[in-house]
Amino acid sequence: MRAVAVLAVVLYHSDLVTGGYVGVDVFFVLSGFLITGLIWDELSSTGSVALGQFYARRARRLLPAALVVLVVTAAASVAVLSPLQARSVLKDAVAAILYSSNYRFAVLETDYLATEAPSPLQHFWSLSLEEQFYLLWPLLIVMGGVGWRWWRRRPPLGGSQVVPHRLRLITIIGTLGAASFAASWRLTSTDQPWAFFSLPTRAWELGAGGLIALTATGLRRVPRQAGVLLGWAGLATVIASIVVFSDTTHFPGIAALAPVLGTSAVLIAGCVSPGTGANRLLTVRPLPSIGRISYGWYLWHWPLLVLGAAAAGRRLDGLESAALVAAGGLLAMATVRLVEEPVRFAPALVRRPRRSVAIACVATATTALLIGVLSLGLPPLQGGTVAAPLQALGGHPPPTTAATVAPDAPLAAPLPSDAQQRVTAAVAAAMTSSGVPMNLTPPLSGANRDRAAPFVDGCSNSYTDAAVRSCVYGDPSGQASIVLFGDSHAAQWFPPLNRLAIQRHWRLVVLTKATCPPLQLRVYSPVLRRPFRECTSWRDSVVQRIAKEQPLLVVLGAARHYDEQYGFDVFSPEWLDGLATMVSQVAATGPSTLVLGPTPKPAVNVPDCLSRHLRTAGACTTGTTTAVSATGAAAERRAVTAAGGSYVDISSWLCTADQCAAIVANLLVFRDDNHLTTSYTDWLTPLLAQEIDLAVSNPAPLDKGTLQPTDGAQPAPRTARPR
């Protein structure tokens, strides 16, 4: 079963199966079965548990290979990745050393099933979770089996024995397991990273194996033929999970029952009818041999795949992935022979558990020291100069961080007539900048976390959400409202819209969904590997919600770097017709519409590139003709205006005629390879306000409220005029 588990994981990471991540769940059940059985046998036979020997055995089994892989991966990351990425990997390494990787990734809200740029040490989350289990589980078994009062007055090993209480321990583990499963079920829907990575939400899987170990004696009374059938059913369930599940499965939650119960069934069959049925199949070569190297193979394959893709600068093809996975198997074999077994079975360590623990502590500290030395060799993430902060565009003070700008800071009155010229001049001046300033906002180290509130609050719909999940910002009690509608490129404009909504006492309704452009056209989802039905259903529901909301304005935003894998071409006649149709449908419900033009697409991940070019930031700019299609934007403008909407081409807010900026003065423009930072969009608030005023003042079929102008004058009632 270890072989089945590791094969599932490596095939999943090689994109050969869609649900191979359940191999980790198989490992958890096996660990719970093995560890519980070992501890219970010792407790039953001796009346006590030698915890020192237990922890020493775990250290000799797990630490040697893990520390070797950590050091090699950290060094390779420094050599291959950008300084920004390498720093993050070294932090991951420290978390792995401290057995807290799972909580680091949970705090970072990592989506294990959909991470675009995964850490080469991301797979250490499961090892950290198991180490936490190994630390706490023996204490639970001892306390549950013999009671705290006896344990506090326990006799020395070899003294008077006690009879452990099996039923009481089964009850305790069953109760804790039920609570753990309930928490996993709940958090999978509300906070998936914590459901996926945390020990409390995964403990039930380990506990399932433990319950089988505790009931193994009674299971032998089950009819042999029933055990054979159960074994086949269990193995089939595990394999079905590996093949049928995908990155879009709500996991762990209810779905995790399949691999957990399937593995449990195989284990029960092994107790009932060993050597028959599915259990006999699992002894066929080379499965036992693969099982023996499964731990090392698990450790090696993932860094090879991630760093291999980083070194190639592209996604690996199937043959390349297979070659690297095979190389991981060879490294695992070498690690078992040269590292694991010599340490695990060293007579001097086996006889003296304290020496094992002491050496483990020294080895861990040495590894941490090596990681620290590697981090000292990385360049700083800022240049040696200080940029003059951007001057406000007649609105709020220029941002120092996204959080320090008061959201209700009033716009200056009136908006300077040269605001656009000042933006153009600032962008042009950025092209002559020589390096990354020390006062860059946000700093490179925090760029990947610089996301608008809807992303953080869970208000942006995920891939499989079909129902409208809207959140109201701005002034929730406001009489008038505006709607932000689109994909993540719409959500990036939340900061200026929220500022305006608070200031003008508007409700801001956010209706955004991942990779679902606000156009009436069919979308194929490469993530779901099927037609994106959820997108179609969601868009239709949004139009209905807009009709019910009756807003002043609907702002539509979409990425323009969708490619053929989504089933359409951006700026094609199909795209333009879909955009015009959506604008017409929204306008027919009453509000004005404003379509945001294309966000220029950098050719690189801007923060990563800047971390490599601290003194030559210009190396991270992208040619304007490469970053944005002027002809495509012009075609969109014609389609939108013909459909009765307004259109704003934002390219001049980021680009000159030749280049698109990566940094403007002290502001970082992009947080990745396509999204704008909150600081930069916040600085542009006055320009967006001007476009909103123009859009709302266009003829409209209904009178939806009042507009507070930017010049500070008293708001005038809007007059309803036919389009």
Buried (B, 14 or more C-beta within 10 A) or exposed (E): BBBBBBBBBBBBBBBBBBBBBBBBBBBBBBBBBBBBBBBBEBBBEBBBBBEEBBBBBBBBBBBBBBBBBBBBBBBBBBEBBBBBBBBBBBBBBBBBBBBBBBBBBBEBBBBBBBEEBBBBBBBBBBBBBBBBBBEEBBEBBBBBBBBEEBBEEBEEEEEEEBEBBBEEBBEBBBEBBEEBBEBBBEBBEEBBBBBBBBBBBBBBBBBBBBBBBBBBEEBEEBEEEEBBBBBBBBBBBBBBBBEBBBBBBBBBBEBBBBBBBBBBBBBBBBBBBBEBBBBEEBEEEEBEEBBBBBBBBBBBBBBBBBBBBBEEEEEBEEEBBBBBBEBBBEBBBBBBEEBBBEBBEBEEBBEBBEBBBBBBEEBBEEBBEBBEEBBEEBEBBBBEEEBEBBEBBBBBBBBBEBEEBEBEBEBBEEBBEEBBEBBBEBBBBBBEBEBBBBBBBBBBBBBBEBBBBBBEEBBBBBBBBBEBBBBBBBBEEBEBBBBBBBBBBBBBBBBBBBBBBBBBBBBBBBBBBBBBBBBBBBBBBEBBEEEBBBBBBBBBBBBEBBBEBBBBBBBBBBBBBBEEEBBBEBBEEBBBBBBBBBBBBBBBBBBBBBBBBBBBBBBBBBBBBBBBBBEBBBEBBBEBEEBBBEEBBBBBBEBBBEBBBBBBBBBBBBBBEEBBBBBBBBBBBBBBBBBBBBBBBBBBBBBBBBBBBEBBBBEBBEEBBBBBBBEEEEEEEBEEEEE
